[in-house]
Every structure is written in C-alpha cells, then in structure tokens.
Amino acid sequence: MKRNVLIIGAGGVAQVTAHKCAQNNDILGDLHIASRTKAKCDAIIDSVHEKGAMKRPGVFEAHALDATDTAAVASLIRRTGAQIVINVGSAFVNMYVLEACLETGAAYMDTAIHEEPDRICEDPPWYANHEWKRRARCKEAGVTAILGVGFDPGVVNAFARLAEDDYLDTIASIDIVDINAGSHGKYFATNFDPEINFREFTGTVWSWQNGEWQANRMFEIGRDWDLPVVGTQRAYMTGHDEIHSLSARYPQADVRFWMGFGEHYINVFTVLKNLGLLSEQPVTTAEGLEVVPLKVVKAVLPDPASLAPGYTGKTCIGDLVKGTRDGQPAEVFVYNVADHKEAYEEVGSQGISYTAGVPPVAAAILIANGTWDVGEMKNVEDLPPKPFLEVLDRLGLPTRVKDAAGDRPVTYG
C-alpha cells in the first residue's frame, strides 16, 4: 500500500489534481505540490482550503522545484516521503521526473508523452523514443509507471480496452473524438499550455491505418460527427499521444484521433504558422535579441488557467470502436460529457483541465490500494479498465456507452 503524493506542476490541470487529491486525502495521505514558482503552488493550496476540499485535516505543502533537475526531484521525494508522484507539469520534464522515481522507488505517472524542446513530432511510435526505453529498468526496480493517464491520452485508452473486454469480439478501428463545445469568450486562446498545444498541430499528422503509419497534413482530413449532448461537430484528424500505444496493442485496427476546431481557430493558427510564429527555433531580432517565436506567442496569449471563470458549455470525448460481435458487424461509442461551469464551481478550473486533472488522481487511488500498483511500466490500456472508470465515476467523470442497445451508463461488478 502506497501513500503520500507529490504533485509536480502548478497550472490549471495541477489545480484540479490538487483539489481531487485533497478530497481523497484519507486514502492518499500527505500531499505536496511543487513547481518552479512556489507562489503558484501556494495559490493552489489556498484554493483547496477556500473550497474546503480536504476530506480530513492533514498535510498539504508547497515547494519550489526545478523539475528538470533529477537530483532535486529525488531529494524532494525523499524529504516528503512521497510514494506516488503525479507529474502534471510540462511534457518536457517527464524523463527527469521518471528518473527520480526510478532512483527513489516512488510510483510515477504523467499525462502526455515526453517531448524534447528542440524537436517536434519525432518518428513514430513516440513512446518508443523515450518512455518505453525505460521499461526494463522499471520492472527491474519494481517501479510502477503509468504513462499518459490524463483523459486523452488516458481515459480514452481505457475506453478502448473496455470495448475490447465487454462489447466486441474483434476490433477493426478505434476513432477517438475530442470535442470542446464550450466558449471562453476570448478572441483567441488555447486550453492547455500554448507551447505544447501548438506543437501538436505544427508537425505531421500521424495515424495508424492498414497496418502502418500514415502521414497527413494538419486540417487535411475533416468530418462531421453527430455526438451525444453536443450535437453535430466538425473535427479534424490530428496526430496524438494515444495512437502510439494503442497501435501497439491493436495492430490489426485503424487508430485515428479527431479533434474539434472552429473556423476562427483554424484561421488564426494558419496565419501564425505561415508567419513562422509557431516555430520552436530561435531567431534574432534587429536589436540582437535572440527569441523563440513560439515562446513569444505563448507569452502574449491568455494563461489557460485564466479562462475558467467565464467558460461555458460542455465537452464530449469518446471512442467509436468498430468490429464484430458474435460474428456480426458491431460498434460502440464509449464517452464522457463534462461541463465547464460545473468544473469551475467545484475546483476553480475549466472543463478541459478538469478532464485531464481528475484521471491521475483516480490512478493514484488505484496505486494506493494496490489495484494498479503493478511494479512495472504500463500504458493505461494495458491495465484493467473497470476499476479505473468506476473511481472516475465517483470523482466526477462518469462513463457512458452508446450501441445498438441504447445509450446508458457503464455498469460495474
């Protein structure tokens, strides 16, 4: 049984994770949160206390930390006695934090594939470039490492596994659809760190089709999806983290990711890209100042955490999985709907951060009680999905299924 949690990161997702950990500190024990700027951590802890989120009186402390310093991360793990590390910081820090967990024996989890700041869209499968190279070491050290346990990647991986376990005999395709039908009221903003968000869309769009990797351009392939609650929405095929692990588990299936975009977003994005303002390569100004255009754009856009108070509307994220059942063609849509306003009222964050920040807490609870404390590196689809989805239901992210039998909640037991 593992206890005591260290949260790394202090953005909108970390705020959700902190609140949910506090609501379950009877299971998770002492809580700690660390970021380069300690004041951001202090503000998150203040918000936890303002909401009265702590289930019982206990420790919740803030720390200053450079998460790219593995020795410093390992030292903080030891000082706090943390046995579970939830990394919801930038994807650039994954390998440093994972190395610290390998050194200390703490369980590790993150919500996105590791990235190198100077490289975009490395050759697929991306997990094989960094995380999977450490599989053997995790197993040898008995370290539990759960990769990509946000919503997408994360919950959608569990949706695919649920379809495999309970609804289909064979799987021919997995289409992950992510629609944000909400509005933040700003001229232009991103729901996550702009630097990470834009990098997803400036490289090649990779999908797994016909048993091989297929390359396309961003916004090249779009289609309309008729979805529960949010209705008909336009989404475009996009390269994304979960394709890289799901294609390994389901090599016989086509695996694609679709994200909803409005015309305004596409127009602004296209202008920024064509002007070179989304480049991660430094340029020199006429005054001799070296700057990275993407970082400048990030600096002038709204902080994603600042969007929460005015956000309205809902999200719908799910997997349309097709295959066969009892020898006949069959399909199932496994999905969740979240509400921006409800998320803000509960934890002070918008719905996109909510869907990303709750799942690692569910995973931490399963590690704490031993269900997912497997002593090796796993992607979410490699683990039993029902315990995870059942905890998510309790934490505020209920799962529904829609198939030939109707639209209904998932049943457990």
C-alpha positions in Angstrom: 0.0 0.0 0.0 1.5 3.3 -1.1 0.7 6.7 0.5 1.7 10.4 0.3 1.5 12.2 -3.0 3.8 14.7 -4.7 2.2 16.7 -7.5 4.6 18.3 -9.9 3.2 21.3 -11.8 1.1 24.3 -10.9 -1.1 25.0 -13.9 -4.8 24.5 -14.5 -4.5 20.7 -14.6 -2.5 20.7 -11.4 -5.2 22.7 -9.7 -7.8 20.1 -10.5 -5.4 17.3 -9.4 -4.7 19.1 -6.1 -8.4 19.5 -5.3 -9.2 15.9 -6.1 -6.2 14.6 -4.1 -7.4 16.8 -1.2 -10.9 15.3 -1.5 -9.3 11.9 -1.1 -6.5 12.5 1.4 -7.9 9.8 3.7 -6.7 7.4 1.0 -3.7 9.3 -0.4 -2.2 10.6 2.8 0.1 13.7 3.0 0.0 15.9 -0.1 2.8 18.1 -1.6 2.9 20.2 -4.7 6.0 21.6 -6.4 6.7 23.9 -9.3 9.5 26.3 -10.4 7.3 29.1 -8.9 6.3 28.3 -5.3 3.8 31.1 -5.2 1.7 29.3 -7.8 1.7 26.2 -5.6 0.7 28.3 -2.6 -2.2 29.8 -4.6 -3.4 26.3 -5.4 -3.3 25.2 -1.8 -5.1 28.4 -0.8 -7.9 27.5 -3.3 -8.1 24.0 -1.8 -8.6 25.4 1.6 -11.1 28.1 0.4 -13.2 25.3 -1.1 -12.9 23.2 2.0 -11.7 20.4 -0.2 -9.6 18.5 2.4 -11.6 15.4 3.3 -9.8 15.4 6.7 -7.2 17.6 8.3 -3.7 16.8 7.0 -0.6 17.9 5.3 -0.6 19.9 2.1 2.7 21.7 1.5 4.1 23.8 -1.4 7.7 23.5 -2.6 9.9 25.3 -5.2 11.4 22.8 -7.7 13.3 22.7 -11.0 11.7 19.5 -12.4 14.5 19.3 -15.0 16.9 18.6 -12.1 16.6 14.9 -11.4 18.7 15.0 -8.2 16.5 17.8 -6.9 13.3 15.9 -7.7 14.7 12.7 -6.0 15.7 14.8 -3.0 12.2 16.2 -2.6 10.6 12.8 -3.0 12.8 11.6 -0.1 12.2 14.7 2.1 8.4 14.5 1.7 8.1 10.7 2.0 6.1 10.7 -1.2 5.4 7.2 -2.6 3.3 8.4 -5.5 4.4 11.1 -7.9 1.8 12.7 -10.2 3.6 14.6 -13.0 1.2 17.2 -14.5 4.0 19.6 -15.4 5.2 20.2 -18.9 5.9 17.2 -21.1 9.5 18.4 -21.3 10.1 17.3 -17.7 8.8 13.7 -18.0 12.2 11.9 -18.3 13.8 13.8 -15.4 10.9 13.0 -13.1 10.7 9.4 -14.2 14.5 9.0 -13.5 13.9 10.4 -10.0 11.2 7.8 -9.4 13.5 5.1 -10.6 16.1 6.3 -8.2 13.7 6.5 -5.2 11.2 3.7 -5.9 8.2 6.1 -6.0 5.4 5.3 -8.3 5.3 7.6 -11.4 2.5 8.8 -13.7 2.2 11.5 -16.3 -0.5 12.8 -18.7 1.4 13.2 -22.0 4.3 11.7 -24.0 7.7 13.2 -23.3 8.9 15.9 -25.7 12.3 17.4 -26.4 12.1 21.2 -26.7 14.0 21.4 -29.9 12.2 18.6 -31.7 8.6 18.4 -32.9 6.8 15.2 -34.0 9.6 12.7 -33.8 9.3 9.5 -35.8 6.5 7.2 -34.5 5.8 5.5 -32.3 6.7 8.3 -30.0 6.6 6.3 -26.7 9.4 4.2 -28.1 11.7 7.3 -28.3 11.8 7.9 -24.6 9.4 6.2 -22.2 9.5 2.7 -23.4 13.3 2.6 -23.4 13.0 2.6 -19.6 10.5 -0.3 -19.4 13.1 -2.9 -18.4 14.6 -0.6 -15.7 11.1 0.0 -14.2 10.5 -3.7 -14.0 13.9 -4.5 -12.6 13.4 -1.8 -9.9 9.7 -2.7 -9.2 8.7 0.8 -10.0 5.1 1.4 -11.1 5.0 3.9 -14.0 1.6 4.6 -15.6 2.0 6.6 -18.8 -0.4 9.1 -20.3 -3.1 8.9 -17.6 -4.9 12.1 -18.4 -8.1 12.0 -20.4 -6.7 11.8 -23.9 -4.3 10.1 -23.6 -5.6 8.1 -20.6 -9.3 7.6 -20.2 -9.8 7.1 -23.9 -7.2 4.3 -23.8 -9.4 2.7 -21.0 -12.4 3.2 -23.2 -10.8 1.2 -26.0 -9.9 -1.6 -23.5 -13.4 -1.6 -22.2 -14.8 -2.1 -25.7 -12.4 -5.0 -26.2 -13.3 -6.6 -22.8 -17.1 -6.1 -22.8 -18.6 -5.1 -26.1 -16.7 -6.5 -29.1 -15.1 -9.8 -30.1 -12.8 -8.3 -32.7 -11.7 -4.7 -33.2 -11.3 -3.2 -36.7 -11.0 0.5 -35.9 -10.7 3.0 -33.0 -11.6 6.6 -33.7 -11.0 8.9 -30.7 -13.1 12.0 -30.9 -12.4 15.1 -28.7 -15.0 17.9 -29.0 -14.9 21.1 -26.8 -18.3 22.7 -27.5 -17.6 25.3 -24.9 -16.8 29.0 -25.2 -14.2 31.0 -23.2 -15.2 34.4 -24.6 -11.6 35.4 -25.6 -10.6 36.4 -29.1 -8.1 33.5 -29.2 -6.7 31.2 -26.6 -5.6 27.6 -26.0 -7.0 25.4 -23.3 -3.5 23.9 -22.4 0.0 25.4 -22.3 0.1 27.1 -25.8 3.7 25.8 -26.4 2.5 22.2 -26.0 -0.8 22.8 -27.7 0.6 24.3 -30.9 3.3 21.7 -31.2 0.7 19.1 -31.5 -0.6 20.7 -34.7 2.5 22.1 -36.4 4.1 18.7 -37.2 2.9 15.7 -39.3 -0.5 14.2 -38.6 0.3 10.6 -37.9 -2.4 7.8 -37.8 -2.2 4.0 -37.8 -4.1 2.6 -40.8 -3.9 -0.6 -42.8 -1.1 -1.9 -40.5 1.3 1.1 -41.0 1.9 4.7 -40.1 0.1 7.2 -42.4 1.2 10.8 -42.7 -1.1 13.7 -43.4 -1.1 17.5 -43.1 -3.0 19.3 -40.3 -6.6 20.1 -41.2 -6.2 18.0 -44.4 -8.9 15.5 -43.3 -12.1 16.6 -41.6 -15.5 15.2 -41.0 -18.7 15.9 -39.1 -19.5 13.9 -36.0 -23.0 13.5 -34.5 -22.4 13.2 -30.8 -24.4 12.9 -27.6 -25.2 16.3 -25.9 -23.0 18.5 -28.1 -24.7 17.5 -31.4 -23.0 17.7 -34.8 -19.5 19.0 -34.6 -16.6 19.3 -37.2 -13.4 17.5 -36.2 -10.1 17.0 -38.0 -7.7 14.1 -38.0 -4.8 15.0 -35.7 -1.7 13.3 -34.5 -1.9 12.5 -30.8 -0.3 10.6 -28.0 -2.7 7.7 -27.5 -2.3 6.5 -31.2 1.2 5.4 -30.4 0.4 3.0 -27.7 -3.0 1.8 -28.9 -1.5 0.9 -32.3 0.9 -1.4 -30.5 -1.9 -3.2 -28.6 -4.3 -3.2 -31.6 -2.0 -3.5 -34.6 -4.9 -5.0 -36.7 -7.1 -1.9 -36.2 -7.1 1.5 -37.7 -6.4 4.0 -34.9 -7.2 7.7 -35.5 -7.6 10.8 -33.4 -10.1 13.6 -34.2 -10.2 17.0 -32.6 -12.8 19.7 -33.0 -11.8 23.1 -34.3 -13.8 26.1 -35.3 -13.0 28.1 -38.4 -11.8 31.1 -36.3 -9.2 28.9 -34.6 -8.0 27.4 -37.9 -7.6 30.9 -39.5 -5.6 32.3 -36.6 -3.5 29.2 -36.3 -2.8 29.3 -40.1 -1.7 32.9 -40.0 0.6 32.3 -37.0 2.1 29.2 -38.6 2.6 30.8 -42.0 4.4 33.8 -40.4 6.8 31.5 -38.6 5.5 32.5 -35.2 4.9 28.9 -34.1 8.5 27.9 -34.7 10.5 26.5 -31.7 13.8 27.5 -33.4 15.3 30.8 -32.1 15.5 33.9 -34.3 17.5 37.1 -33.7 15.7 40.5 -33.7 17.2 43.6 -35.3 18.3 44.7 -31.8 20.3 41.5 -31.4 17.9 39.8 -29.0 17.5 36.0 -29.5 13.9 34.9 -29.1 11.9 31.7 -29.8 8.8 32.8 -31.7 6.6 30.1 -30.1 7.5 31.3 -26.7 6.7 34.9 -27.6 3.2 33.8 -28.8 2.8 31.9 -25.6 3.7 35.0 -23.6 1.0 37.2 -25.2 -1.8 34.7 -25.2 -4.1 34.3 -22.1 -2.9 31.9 -19.4 -5.2 28.8 -19.9 -5.9 28.8 -16.2 -7.4 32.4 -16.5 -10.1 31.1 -18.9 -12.0 29.2 -16.2 -14.3 31.9 -14.7 -16.0 32.7 -17.9 -16.1 29.3 -19.6 -19.5 27.9 -20.5 -20.7 24.9 -22.4 -19.7 21.2 -22.5 -17.1 18.8 -23.8 -17.7 15.3 -25.3 -14.8 13.0 -25.6 -15.1 9.3 -26.6 -14.0 6.3 -28.6 -16.0 5.0 -31.6 -14.9 1.4 -31.7 -15.9 -0.8 -34.6 -15.5 -4.6 -35.1 -17.6 -7.7 -34.7 -19.8 -9.3 -32.0 -21.0 -12.9 -32.4 -19.7 -12.9 -35.9 -21.7 -9.8 -37.0 -20.5 -6.2 -37.6 -20.9 -4.1 -34.4 -19.8 -0.8 -32.9 -19.9 1.0 -29.6 -19.3 4.6 -28.6 -17.8 4.9 -25.1 -17.7 8.5 -23.9 -17.8 11.2 -21.2 -19.5 14.6 -21.2 -18.1 17.3 -18.9 -19.4 20.8 -18.1 -17.1 23.9 -17.9 -19.2 25.8 -15.4 -19.6 22.8 -13.1 -15.9 22.2 -13.1 -15.2 25.9 -12.2 -17.7 25.8 -9.4 -16.1 22.7 -7.9 -12.4 23.2 -8.3 -11.9 26.6 -9.9 -10.7 25.3 -13.3 -12.4 24.9 -16.8 -13.6 21.6 -18.1 -10.6 20.8 -20.3 -8.3 21.0 -17.2 -10.9 19.0 -15.2 -11.0 16.1 -17.6 -7.2 16.0 -17.7 -6.6 16.5 -13.9 -9.1 14.0 -12.4 -7.8 10.8 -14.1 -4.3 10.8 -12.5 -5.9 11.1 -9.1 -8.1 8.0 -9.9 -4.9 6.2 -10.9 -3.2 7.3 -7.7 -6.1 5.9 -5.7 -5.7 2.6 -7.5 -2.0 2.6 -6.9 -2.6 3.4 -3.2 -5.0 0.5 -2.8 -2.8 -1.9 -4.8 -5.1 -2.4 -7.8 -2.8 -0.7 -10.3 0.5 -0.9 -8.3 1.9 -3.3 -10.8 5.7 -2.7 -10.3 6.4 -2.0 -13.9 5.7 0.5 -16.8 2.3 0.3 -18.4 0.1 2.4 -20.7 -3.5 2.7 -19.5 -4.9 0.2 -22.0 -2.6 -2.5 -20.5 -4.5 -2.3 -17.1 -8.0 -3.4 -16.1 -10.3 -0.5 -17.1 -13.3 -1.0 -14.9 -11.7 -0.2 -11.5 -10.3 3.0 -13.1 -13.6 4.0 -14.7 -15.5 3.2 -11.5 -13.3 5.5 -9.5 -13.6 8.2 -12.2 -17.4 7.9 -11.9 -17.1 8.7 -8.2 -14.7 11.5 -8.8 -17.0 13.3 -11.3 -16.2 11.9 -14.7 -18.9 9.3 -15.5 -18.6 7.0 -18.5 -21.5 6.2 -20.8 -21.8 3.7 -23.7 -23.9 4.0 -26.8 -24.5 1.0 -29.1 -27.4 -0.9 -30.7 -28.9 -1.5 -27.2 -29.1 2.2 -26.5 -27.3 5.0 -24.6 -26.6 4.2 -20.9 -24.1 4.4 -18.1 -21.5 1.8 -17.8 -22.3 -0.8 -15.1 -19.6 -2.3 -12.9 -19.5 -5.6 -11.0 
